[in-house]
Amino acid sequence: MKKSIMVWAASAVLYLGVVIAGYSVYASMNPKADEHTDHTAATVQEEEAVDNQSNHDSHGSHGAAAPSEITRTVSYVNGEIIIELKDKNNHAPELEVSHEKNMHLIVVSSDLQEYHHLHPEKKSAGVYQTKVNLADNSYKVFVDIKPKGLNYSVEPIELHVGNIPHEHGGNDLVADMEFTKTINGQTVELTTRSFEVNKEITLNFNVKDAKPDRYLGALGHVVILDEGGEKYIHVHPVADDKTVFGTQFAKPGIYKLWAEFKFGGQVNVYPFVIEVKK
């Protein structure tokens, strides 16, 4: 009887050793399921972030995942807008040329009625200036640049001109029912009628058998702002010979866009108000 118990105990110890050894081999070949799941989720999130950033950048909104490394100061003195740029080390950043210019400056009144697309010239290190006649009002200014080797995102800067109340009303934008506009005798129609959130949108402009002149390296430019004048999108044609633009909207709501085309040496700006739906 005693011998049987000893044999049974020895067998149990041997069996336990085999189980532990087998599990160790299995664990080394197969990481924990929860660790594998977490790694997969992180990888998917990283890939989605890369894809979203790629799409964002391709739409000309100059979004950046990292904080902007450029500080901007905008002032208006004696009919001139003055922009001062500094990097994180308080140095003047070097700017890349984008569509034939170092800087595209978009100035829009807070009610989104007045619109200017300007190209300030460099006056000294980090200082750019341009002349423009602005009425007393509150404006949103967008400094559209590509600093070399630095993160940058285009964000609105408040600019107050003249004696105006600090608290001013918003805008009364209503989506257009008519998508054909005539400026300086040249008619342009926005033939796109459906605008949905989180979908690739093709903005197709019919220039009525006319052919626009090339303007800043393209057949046209489109600037888009949301109703609050916070979200900025700047897009260019999808091809060199077409007045077709591709973009995407992250949120539903009312947006205003300005389509710029050059005919006979004159740049016409065609405003449209659209509604992006879920």
Disulfide bonds with the S-S distance in Angstrom:
none
